[in-house]
Amino acid sequence: MGYSISQVAEKMGLTTHTLRYYDKEGLLPFVQKSKSGLRVFGEKDIEWLVLIECLKGVGMTLKDIKQYIDWIQAGDETLEKRLDMFKRQKEKLNAQMAQLKQYQQKIDYKIAYYTEAVKKGTINAAESSACLKAEKERIFGKTLRKAG
C-alpha cells in the first residue's frame, strides 16, 4: 500500500515541507515516485522515517544520518562504520541522560523547596529547613562566599 506525502506527514506528525526537505537531502532514497512524479511512501519508508526521527531525537545530525544512509547503500563493507556510529551515539546519549538526571534532581529540589514554602506560607520556612539545606548542598554543592 502506498501513502501520499500528506498522509505520511499526518501519520508521523511532520510537515510535508520537512518530508520534502528530507528527500532533497537524500534521507529518503528509497521512496518511489509515481509516473506523475509524486512521492509514494511504503511501509518501509515510514519505518525509515521513524528511525530518522529517533536518531534526530537523540541528537544525531542530519549530516550524520545521511552518512549512515550512504553507508547502507554502499553495502556490507560499511558494517563496522555503522556499528561504530551507533556506539558513539549511545555514548553521547548516555552523557545526555546523566546530565538530564542532574537537572531533574535540581528541579525536584525546587519542587520540595516551594512545597515547603507554600505549606508554611512563607519562603523563610524553606530557607530555614535543615533538610532542604542539606539537599541543596548535596545537589548544588557548596556555594562560594562573596569576597568583600
N, C-alpha and C positions, 0 to 999 in steps of 0.2 A: 504494500500500500504506500502511496506517495502523499506527501504533505506539501502544501504551499508554504512560502516563506512567512506569510501572515499566520498560518496555522501553527507553525513551529514557534514563531515569536510568542504567540499567546500561550502555547503549551509550556514554553521554557521561561516565561516571564522576562523576555528580552524584547528589544525593539527590532523592527525589520532593518533599520539603519545599522544596528550592531551586527546582525547576521550578514548583511551585505559587506560590512567592513571586514568581518572575519574571513569571508570568502575572498575579498580583494587582497587581504594579507596572506592568503594561502593556507589558512587554518582549516578550510573545508574542501580539500582537494578531491574528495570522493563524492561530493554532491553532484548528481546528474542534472542535466538540463533538458527541458522539453524541446521539441522541434522549433518552438517559437522563442527559445532562449530563456525560459523561466526556470528557476531552480525548483527541483523536485526532490524533497528530502525523504529519505527512507529511515527505517528504524535504526540502522547502523549510524546514520548521520546524527540522529538525535542522541545516541549513545556517545558519539564524539563530542557533541555539544555539552553533554552532562560532564564529561571528563574535562573539557576546556574550562567550564565554569568552576569545577572543583580545583583545577590547577591554578586558575586565577585567584580563587578564594584562599588558597594557601600561600599566595604571594609570588607565584611564578609569573614572569613577564610574558607578554605575547611573543616577544622575540624568542624566548626560550621554548615556549610551546611550539612555535613554528619550527625551531631546530629539532624538537622531538618528532614532529610530523615528518620532517625531511629525513630523519634517521629511519623512521618506519618505512618510508618509501624506498630508502636505499637498501633495505633488506637486513639479513641476519648478521652481516659484518659489523653492524652498529649495536648489537645487543648489549655489549659491555658498556658502551657510552650511555645507552638508555638506562641501564641499571645504575650506573654512577650518578646520572642526573637525578633519579628518584631518591637515591641515598642522600645526596646533598640537600635535596628539597626537604627530606624528612628531618635532617639535622636543623635546617632553618625553622621548620615548623615546630620542632621541639623547643628551640630557643624562644620562639614567639609564644608558645604555650606557657613556658616558665615565666616570661615577662607578664603575660596576662594574669597568671596566678598571683604574682606580686601586686598587680593593680587591683585584683579582686580583694586581696587582703586589706588594702588601703581603703577601698570602698566599704568593706564590711566594718572596718573600724569606724569610719564616718557614720555609718548607719547606727552602730552601737552608741556612738557619741551623741548623735542627735536624738536617738530614742531616749537616752538618759535625760538629756536637757528637756525634752518635751514632757517626759514623765514627771520631772520635778518642777517644771515651769520656769526654769532658768538655765542659762548657759553655764553659770557658775557651778551648778551641780555636776555637769560633765567635766568641767575644768578641775574640780577638786576630787574626782573619783580616783582612788588609788589603783583600782583595777584597770580603768581606762588609761591612766598614765603609764602603767606597766605595758599595756598592749600597744600604746602609741610608741613607746621606746623600742619595743620588740620589732614593730613593723617599719617605723621610720628611722630608727637609730637615734642616737643621742644628738640633740641639736647643739650647734655651736653657740657659745656665748658671744654676744656682741662685744667687740673691743670698745673701750671708751671710758 
